[in-house]
Amino acid sequence: MIDFGSLDIFMPNADELLAITGTATIEAGLQAFHGEVDTVIVKAGAEGAYTRCAGTISHHPGVATNVMDTTTAGDCFNAGFLGAWCSGAPFDDAIAAGNAGGARAVACVGLPEK
């Protein structure tokens, strides 16, 4: 297993989580951390995001959108989540902002317009 040291938030996508943990499902991958990282946020495309925060696993549904290009989706999720979280938004609202950012990114080719 990877030594995560003092990492507070880890945000892999679903494929990365499964490869790192050697598990077959997102839920099993989240369970595999056993508190090594305070918060794990897994980006799961159209499914939205799965989280493990304070030992509780939750699913946060994605935003329905017409997918044109998945380039930058994960980065836009991260930016939406971190922007909201660092501005003081509650955790669930920050995840919703991440999901919205990812959905906006896939609805166009290249980077979304401001």
ZIFEN-V135892 format. One record per backbone hydrogen bond with DSSP energy under -0.5 kcal/mol. CO is the residue of the C=O (numbers start at 1). NH is the residue of the N-H. If there is no record, write none. Layout:
co=(CO/CO)
nh=(NH/NH)
This chain:
co=(2/4/7/8/10/12/13/14/15/16/17/18/18/25/26/27/28/30/31/33/38/39/40/40/41/42/42/43/44/45/46/48/49/50/51/52/53/56/58/59/60/62/65/70/72/73/74/75/76/77/78/79/80/81/82/83/84/84/85/90/91/92/93/94/95/96/97/98/99/100/101/102/103/105/106/106/108)
nh=(4/7/38/39/41/43/17/18/19/20/21/22/23/29/30/31/32/33/34/36/54/10/42/52/43/44/50/14/47/48/62/44/60/42/58/40/56/53/51/61/49/64/67/73/76/77/78/79/80/81/82/83/84/85/86/87/87/89/88/94/95/96/97/98/99/100/101/102/103/104/105/106/107/108/68/69/110)
